[in-house]
Amino acid sequence: IRDYKVTGVQTCALPISNRFKEAFNEFNQADKSSPHASKELVLFTGSSSIRFWNLQKFFPKLNAINRGFGGAHLSDVLHFYDQLFPKYRPSMIVIYCGENDLWSGKTVPQVKKDFLELWSRIDTDLPDVKMIYLSCKPSPKRISKWELYQDLNQRIKKFSEAEKNLTFIDISSTLLQSGLNFYDGFWRTDNLHLNDRGYEQWTKRLKPYLRTTENP
């Protein structure tokens, strides 16, 4: 495994990953009833910003599978690593995760450390896979943490620039205007999760990176 270890990082307690046991049981049942073709499979995973994304609606030509689980931290993605990445062996991964980690009180170095561990394992086990990391988003509910999110975003962006199979996509411009003013009409009533209009913007931002995997 490639060594991306970060030393001297202060950590806080991890949430119990087994809180997602039922979600993964449902994923397993779905795989039995509707198996996915492995060729050119795009795996979407991470927290609820992935879980709520209707892939069939927004990417009808894409051989994609949604394995987002709401409330996930990167430490949870690591915990369920074998049930996500070696299991599906995708050609591409789209991940949104890290926001919940910082919101819960984890530090930027701790979250980056988890990200580096995840990428190290993927890059070793699936050396041909391409991964897209979607930046932590700004939201009306969590705008107080925006500088913290941007700190993590910039660190992961800088790291990704040296990795040929890792792409960082900044999605903040799809939601936020200058002066920390949000575009109207992109949010559910909780002011945290996107509605379909919001996902339309994300889809437009992401699609150019998925063209080679879409069916004609």
matplotlib code that plots the C-alpha trace (Angstrom):
import matplotlib.pyplot as plt

x = [0.0, 1.4, 2.3, 0.3, 0.6, 0.1, 1.7, 1.1, -2.6, -4.9, -8.0, -11.4, -13.6, -15.1, -18.9, -19.9, -19.9, -22.3, -25.1, -25.1, -25.4, -29.1, -28.2, -25.6, -28.0, -30.4, -27.6, -26.9, -30.5, -30.7, -27.6, -29.3, -32.5, -30.9, -27.3, -25.2, -23.1, -19.5, -18.3, -17.7, -19.6, -19.6, -20.0, -21.4, -20.8, -20.5, -23.0, -26.6, -25.7, -25.0, -27.9, -30.5, -29.1, -31.5, -29.0, -31.5, -33.2, -30.1, -27.7, -30.0, -27.2, -24.8, -24.1, -24.2, -24.9, -25.8, -24.3, -24.6, -25.6, -26.8, -24.7, -21.5, -18.0, -14.9, -14.1, -17.4, -16.5, -13.2, -15.1, -17.2, -14.4, -14.6, -18.4, -18.0, -14.8, -13.4, -17.0, -18.2, -14.8, -16.0, -14.2, -14.9, -15.9, -17.7, -17.5, -19.0, -17.8, -16.1, -18.7, -20.3, -16.8, -16.0, -19.5, -19.2, -16.0, -13.2, -10.2, -9.2, -5.9, -7.9, -10.3, -7.6, -5.7, -8.8, -9.1, -5.5, -5.9, -9.0, -7.2, -4.1, -6.2, -8.2, -5.1, -3.4, -6.4, -7.9, -5.0, -6.9, -9.9, -10.5, -12.0, -13.8, -13.9, -16.7, -15.8, -17.5, -20.5, -21.6, -25.2, -27.4, -27.6, -23.9, -22.4, -20.7, -18.3, -17.6, -14.0, -13.3, -14.8, -12.7, -9.6, -10.2, -11.2, -8.0, -5.8, -7.5, -7.4, -3.7, -3.1, -5.2, -3.1, -0.3, -2.5, -3.3, -6.4, -7.8, -9.9, -11.1, -14.3, -15.2, -19.1, -19.4, -19.9, -23.1, -24.7, -23.0, -22.6, -20.1, -20.4, -21.6, -25.1, -26.8, -28.7, -32.4, -34.5, -31.8, -32.5, -34.9, -36.7, -33.9, -31.5, -28.9, -29.8, -30.3, -33.6, -33.8, -33.0, -29.8, -28.9, -29.5, -26.6, -24.4, -25.2, -24.1, -20.9, -20.1, -21.2, -18.2, -16.1, -18.4, -18.7, -16.4, -18.4, -21.9, -23.7, -24.4]
y = [0.0, 3.4, 5.3, 8.5, 8.4, 11.6, 11.6, 13.7, 14.2, 14.9, 12.8, 12.7, 9.7, 8.0, 7.4, 3.7, 2.5, -0.4, 2.2, 1.6, -2.2, -2.1, 0.1, -2.4, -5.3, -3.5, -3.0, -6.7, -7.6, -5.1, -6.7, -10.1, -9.0, -6.6, -7.4, -4.8, -5.4, -4.8, -3.4, 0.3, 0.5, 3.9, 3.6, 6.7, 6.5, 8.7, 10.5, 11.7, 14.1, 10.9, 8.9, 11.4, 11.7, 10.0, 8.5, 6.9, 10.3, 12.4, 9.9, 7.6, 6.5, 5.7, 2.2, 3.6, 2.3, 4.4, 3.3, 6.4, 6.1, 9.2, 10.6, 8.8, 9.9, 8.9, 6.6, 4.8, 4.4, 2.9, 0.6, -0.7, -0.6, -4.3, -4.0, -1.0, -1.1, -4.7, -6.0, -3.9, -3.3, -0.2, 1.6, 4.9, 6.1, 9.3, 10.1, 12.9, 12.6, 14.7, 17.3, 15.3, 14.6, 18.2, 19.2, 16.6, 18.1, 16.3, 18.4, 19.0, 17.0, 14.0, 14.0, 14.4, 11.5, 9.3, 10.4, 9.6, 6.1, 5.5, 6.7, 4.6, 1.4, 2.1, 3.0, -0.2, -2.6, -1.1, 0.6, 1.3, 2.9, 6.6, 8.4, 11.8, 13.6, 16.1, 19.0, 19.7, 21.8, 25.1, 25.0, 27.6, 25.4, 24.8, 28.0, 28.6, 25.8, 27.0, 28.1, 24.7, 22.9, 25.1, 24.2, 20.5, 21.1, 22.9, 20.3, 17.5, 19.5, 20.1, 16.4, 15.3, 17.4, 14.9, 11.8, 10.8, 8.8, 11.2, 14.2, 16.9, 18.8, 22.0, 22.1, 25.2, 27.5, 25.5, 26.7, 29.8, 33.2, 35.8, 37.3, 34.0, 34.4, 31.2, 30.7, 30.4, 27.3, 24.5, 23.2, 21.0, 22.5, 21.5, 23.9, 21.2, 18.7, 19.5, 19.2, 18.2, 21.7, 21.5, 18.1, 19.4, 21.8, 19.1, 16.8, 19.5, 20.0, 16.3, 15.1, 16.1, 13.8, 10.9, 11.1, 8.2, 5.9, 6.7, 4.4, 5.8]
z = [0.0, -0.9, 2.2, 2.7, 6.5, 8.4, 11.8, 14.9, 14.2, 17.1, 16.8, 18.4, 19.0, 16.0, 15.7, 15.8, 12.2, 13.0, 13.0, 9.2, 9.5, 8.3, 5.4, 4.2, 4.7, 2.4, -0.2, -0.1, -0.7, -3.6, -5.1, -5.0, -6.6, -9.1, -9.8, -11.6, -14.6, -13.5, -16.8, -16.7, -13.4, -11.7, -7.9, -6.1, -2.4, 0.7, 2.8, 2.3, -0.5, -2.5, -1.0, -2.1, -5.7, -8.1, -10.5, -12.8, -13.3, -13.7, -15.3, -17.4, -19.7, -16.9, -15.5, -12.0, -8.5, -5.5, -2.2, -0.2, 3.5, 5.3, 8.1, 6.9, 7.9, 6.0, 8.9, 8.1, 4.5, 5.6, 8.0, 5.1, 2.6, 1.6, 1.1, -1.3, -3.4, -3.8, -3.9, -6.9, -8.5, -10.3, -13.1, -11.5, -8.0, -7.2, -3.5, -1.3, 2.3, 4.9, 5.7, 8.5, 10.0, 10.4, 11.6, 14.3, 15.6, 13.9, 12.8, 9.2, 9.7, 11.1, 8.2, 5.6, 7.3, 6.8, 3.2, 2.5, 4.0, 1.8, -1.3, -0.5, -0.2, -3.4, -5.4, -4.2, -4.6, -7.7, -9.5, -12.7, -11.0, -11.3, -8.3, -8.2, -4.9, -4.7, -2.4, 0.9, 0.0, 1.6, 2.9, 4.6, 7.7, 8.1, 6.7, 10.0, 9.2, 5.7, 6.3, 7.9, 4.9, 2.6, 4.5, 3.9, 0.3, -0.5, 1.1, -0.8, -4.0, -3.7, -3.0, -6.0, -8.4, -8.1, -8.5, -12.0, -11.1, -8.5, -9.5, -7.2, -8.3, -6.5, -6.4, -4.3, -7.4, -8.2, -5.0, -3.7, -5.3, -4.3, -0.8, 0.7, -1.0, -1.9, -5.2, -4.5, -4.8, -4.5, -1.0, 0.8, 3.7, 6.1, 4.3, 4.4, 1.6, -2.1, -3.9, -7.6, -8.8, -6.7, -8.1, -11.6, -11.0, -9.6, -12.5, -15.0, -13.1, -13.0, -16.4, -18.4, -16.3, -16.9, -20.7, -21.4, -19.2, -20.5, -22.9, -26.4]

ax = plt.figure().add_subplot(projection="3d")
ax.plot(x, y, z, "-o")
ax.set_aspect("equal")
plt.show()
